[in-house]
Amino acid sequence: MALLNVNAKTKEYPIYIEKDFSGLKACIEKSGLLKAKILIVTDSNVEKLYLADLKEALKDIEENICVHVFPAGEENKTLDTIKGIYESCISNKLDRSSAIIALGGGVCGDMAGFAAATYMRGIKFIQVPTTLLSQVDSSVGGKTGVDFSGGKNIIGAFYQPEFVYANVSAIETLPYDEFISGMGEVIKHGLIMDKAYFDYIFKNKESIKERKKDTLSYIIEGSCEIKARVVAQDETEQGLREILNFGHTAGHAIESLSGFTIPHGKCVALGMICALNLSLKYGNIRKEDIEEVKALLSYFDFPSKVSGIASKSIYDQMFYDKKARNNVLTFVILSEMGKAVSTKAVTKEDIFTALEEIIEFS
């Protein structure tokens, strides 16, 4: 259906956007991995939905295929789970010519990628994302890792896949909460880099919510193109790539403080509202722009407030964020709609004021 290329400094690779898994074998062959031992890593939820279909698409090379299934959930994004993947690599005799396929959402992709990056000092891996969030964001760009000691993705590596294979049909079976979780990242992409893309999302929100395949394909391709453009310029987040963290400084803090019980996309939406309020003071956007974004987030049933978490707790948790440098917080704000910048100039007082906009007081 669509083909994009990521031209990262360390590796160039394609993103295939397809309607099913039938083209996966040809993509593996094109990557020179047809005769390689391949470990499919997936979670206990995705196993029930897509593992059989994936194995059917690869039945001609089934003698080279083995599977590792781990318990689903962000709470299992740990080094213990990584250890289990390593053990499967060893027991199935994977060597440096082997590969790992990450079949699942962002949790699976992050962990399978980290295992691939570190097993035998690096073997090849393939991203087969099955959620909207992973198709538009986490599968592209080479960020891998695990949560540790309450910090999200605090241990990890930049490690690019051989290719990304996004099956749009997988989005049709997503639970609604997981679907809108991905929409948080889609909306973010328009806000930080492409006002016309944001306008498209706003104007086509009904067909997006109805999950019409053509519209889904358009936003997946659009978001991947934006992400690929950023990664090509800044692969390891030394500058420009920081703009992809719009909404994540506060969002990740809320997610960690909730014990990962609030989905990532909802936390990012709350973080975006916080960042928009900072943008009103430090950037060049209007209150009307904020209201338009909040209306779009509300249409997709994102919360505008979080309860049970104090603003001071969120503020303190932010300093565990990877973007904090020398005990100074970095915020991504909008200099205008469709253009984002990083800044360290935000005062503590203004951060608390912005946080209080998303705190539900009892």
N, C-alpha and C positions, 0 to 999 in steps of 0.2 A: 504493500500500500504506500509506504513512504520510506525513504532512505536518507539519513543524515550522517555526517561525519564529524567526529570530535577530533580536532587537531591539537591535542595536548602536546606539551614539550617532550614528554618521555615516550609517548605512543599516540599514533593515529588509529582510530577504530570506528567502525560503523554502528549506527543505531538503526535497527530494522523495526518498523511499525507494521504489524501484520494482523490478520483477522483470526488466525488460529495457529497451531503449532506445526503445521505441515511443512513449513519451509525451514525448520530448525536444522534438520540434518544437512541440507545444502549449505547453510551458513557455517556449520561445524566443518564441513568438507573444505569450504573456501578458506577457513582459518588454518587448515593443515592439521586438524585434530581428529580426523576420521578414524585413525588407528590408535589413538591414545586411550589409556584407561581413564574413564571419567566417573567421578563421584558426584552424584546429584545430592545436594544438601537442601532440605526443605523442612518445614515445621509440621506439627501434627494436624493443623487445620488444612493447610494447603495440600498435604498428602492426600486427603480424602477427595479434594476437588479436582486436582490437576495432574497428580503424579501418573496416573494410568494413561491419560491423554499424552503426556510428554513421552512416556516410555513407548507408547504406540507409535509416535512420530519417529522414534529412534530404534524401532524394532530390528532394523537391518544391521545394527551394530550392538545389539543387546548383550553380546558376550563381553563387551568392553565396559558395560554400565554397572555401577553399584550405587547404593542409596544409603544416605544417613538422614534419619528423622530425629529432630529434637522437639521438646515440648514448646508449643506456641506461647507467645507473650513476651512483652518487653522485659518482664521480670527475669526471663531466662537469657537475656543478652549479657552473658557473664563469661568469665574466663573458664569456668567449669564446663560450659557448653562448648567453648572452643577446644578444650581438652578432649571432649567426646569426638569432635570432628577430626582432630589429629589422630586419635585412636582408630577411627574408621579408615583414615588414609593409610595408616600403617598396616592394619589387618587386611586391607584390600590391595596391599602392595603397590600403592601409588608411588611413582618415582618422579624425577624432574621433568620427564616428558609428558606427565599426566595433567589433568585439568579438573577443576571443580565447576559445576553448574550451580548457581544460586537460584533456586526456584521458590519465589515467594515475595514478600514485601520487604520493607526497608530493614527490619531486624535481621531477616535471613541474609539479605544481600550484604549488609555491613559485616556480619560475622563470617559468612562464607568467604568474602573477599579478604578479611583479615587473616583467616586460616590459610588461604591460598598465598597471601603475601609473605607468610612466615614459615610455612611448611617447606622444609628443605631449602630455606632462604628464597622461596618464591617459585610457585608453579602457576600455570595459566588458569584463568577463570573466566566464566561467562555469566553475564547477568540476564536472567529471565524473570523480570519483575511481573507480579500478578496483581498489584494494587495500583490505584491511580497515583498515590503518593510516591511509590517507588518508580513508576513509569515516567513521571514528569520531573522527578528530582533525584532521589537517592541512588538510583542505578547509574546515573550519569555523572562523571567527574572524578571517580576513583577514591572517594572517601570511604574508608573501612574502619571498623572498630567495635569496641564493647563498652558498656557502662561499668563503672567501678567506684565503689565507696560513695555511692550517692551521686556521682557525677556522670552526665550523659556523654557517651563516646569519648571518655577521658583517656582511654588507651586505644591507639589505632595507628593507621598508616595510610599514606596516599599510594594507591595501587590500582592502576587502570585495568579494566577487563579487556578481553580480546574483542568482544562485541556485546551489544545490548540487543535483546530480542523481546520486544513488547507486543504481547497478544492483547489487542483491544477488547476482544470478546470476554476476557477475564474480568473486565470492569463491570460487566452486566450482572455478575453474581455477587458482587461485593455487598456486604451489609451497608446500610445507609450511612452509619457513623464513619465507617472506613472510607466510603466514597467522599463524604464532605471533608474528611481529614486531608485528602489529596487536593481538594479544591482550595484549601488554605494556601498551599504552595503555588497553585496555578494563579490565584489572585495576586499573590506576592510578586510573581514574575512580571506581571503587567505593571504593577506599581513601581518597581525598581528600575525597569529598563525599557518599557514599551507601552506608552499611553494608548496607542491604537489597539494593542492587544487587550489591554484592560477594558477599553470601550467595547470590543468584540464580546468579551465575557459578559459584560453588563447587558448588552443588547440581546445576547443569545442565552441568557441564564435559564430560561424555561426549557429549551431543548437540551441544554447541558444537564439540568436536573432530571429530565426524562431519560437521560443516557442514550440519546440518539447517536448511533455509531459514527456517522459522518462528523458530527460536532465533536464527539470525543476524540476522534482521530485528529481533528484540527487542533484542539487544545493540547493534546499530547505532543504533536509535532511542534507546535508553537513554543511550548515550554521547554522542550528538549533543545530547540534551536537557540533559545535564549541562554540556557544553561551551558550548551556547547560553546557559544560565543564567549562567555565569561571564562570558562575553563581554558580555552585556547590562549587567552591573554594572561591568565594567572592560575596555574595549575595547583599550586600549594598554598594558596590563600595568604600571599604576601602583600596584597594590595586590593586590586579590583574585586577579587572573589569574595571579599568580606561583605560586599553588598548583598550577597545571597543570604546573609544572616539577618536581614530585615525582619524584625519581630522575634528573633530567636534569643536575644539576650535576656529579655524578661520571660519569653516563652519557655526556654529550657529550664529556667529557674522554677517556674510554676510547675512544669512537668516533673521535675525532680522532687519538689516539695510535696506534690500530690502522691508520691510513691508510684508514679507512672500510671495512676488510675485515670487521669484525664488524658485523652488521646492527643498525640503530638500536634495534629492539625488544629485542634481547638486551642491548645496552648499557644501556638504560633499566632492564631487569630487574636487572642488576647494581647500577645506581645506586639502585634502590629498596631492595635489601637493605642497602646502605650507609646509606641514609636511615632505614630501619627500625631499624637498630642505634643511630643517633643519637636516634631517637624514643624508644627504650627509656630513655635517660638524660634527655632534655630534654622529652619528652612524657608521655603517660599510657597507654602500651600495655604489654602483658605479653609475656614470652618466648613464651607459648603463641600469641599473635597472630602473632608473627614466624614461628613454625614453621608455622602454618596458611597464611600467605602463601607461604612457601618451598615448602610441599607443593603448592600450586596452581601456582606457577611451574614446579616440577619436573614436574608432570603434563603441562604444555605444552612440556616439554623445553627450558626455559630453563636456561642455565648458572648455577651458583651461585658460580663462581670464574673468574677470568681469569688466563692465564699470559703470561709474557713482557713484562709491563708493571709497573714498580715503583711503589709507593705514592707515592714522592716525585714521580715524573713526573706521576702523576694529579693530585696536589695542586697542582703548579706550573701544569699545564694549566688547572685550574679558574679561574685568575685571568684567562684570556682569555674566560671566560663573560660573556655580556651582563648577567647578574644581579649580577656583582661591582661594587661601588661603592666608590670611594676606597680601592682595594686591600683591601677587606673582602669576604669571601665571604658569600653568602646561601644558606641551606639551607631547603628545604621539608621539614618533619617532620610527623608525625601527632601531634596533641594527644590524639586518641583514634581508634579505628577508624572511618573515615567522616568524619573532620574533620581538615583540614590547616591549618598556619600557616607563615608565613615567619619565619625568625630569623637574626640576625647574631651571636648569642651563643655559637655553637659554638666551642670552643677548638681550636687546632691539634692538640693532643695527642689530643683525642677524634675529630677527623677522621681522623688516622692510624690510631687504633685501629679505627674503623669500616671504613676502607679495607683494613686487613689481614685483615678477615673475608672479603673477596672476592678476595684475591690468592692464587694457587696458587704455593706456594713449591716449588722443585725440590730 
